[in-house]
Amino acid sequence: MLTNEQVLELLKEAGVLLNGHFLLTSGRHSDKYMQCAKIFVDTKLSEKLCAELAELYRGDNVEIVIGPAVGAILMSYEVSRQLGLPNIFTERDAAGEMCLRRGFEIQPGQRVLIVEDVVTTGGSVKEVVKIVQDMGGVVVGIGSIVDRTGGKIDFGVPYKSVLSMEVLSYEPDDCPICKTGAPLVKPGSRKVN
C-alpha cells in the first residue's frame, strides 16, 4: 500500500492538487483544490490509485460498485475492474435529483460499494447511500481516492480512502482568503469575482 506522502506526491506530479482561492461544489471556499478528474487522464495513475482503493474492500464480499456522475463514473469502472465486478453510476435528472437511470438496478440485499473521487462534505455520497438503501441494497462501504476531511466524516458505514488529509474550507462569509482580495475561482472555469 502507498503511504499518504507517496499518494500526495503522485497527485502533485499529475497536477491534481491546486493552490489558490477556490469555490467548492459545496459552496464553501478553500485555498486548496483537488482536481481529481486529472487522475483519469493518466490511465496508469488511475489504475494504480483505484487498485489501492479496491484492495481496501477486496475481502468484504462486494457485489457491485456504484459512483455518482460525473466524477466517479470512470472511477467506479476502474475499481470494479480491479475487483472483477459490475459497476453502475447515478446521475442527476432534469430537476437536479440524484437517481439511477439507463436501466441500472440494485437488487434487494445486493452488497454495494460506493466510490467517489474526492470527499469534502459527502453530499453526493449521502444521496447515493439513500438510493442504494431505498432499493434494498446493502452499503458495504464507501471509498474515495481523497478524503479532504482528515477522517472526520461519518457516513454510518465503513469509509476508507487512499489519501486522507484535512483541507480547511470556509463559509463564504467567514473566508480569510476573501479578505486578502485573492480572486475566487470555480475550478474548471474562470474566476467568480
Disulfide bonds with the S-S distance in Angstrom:
none
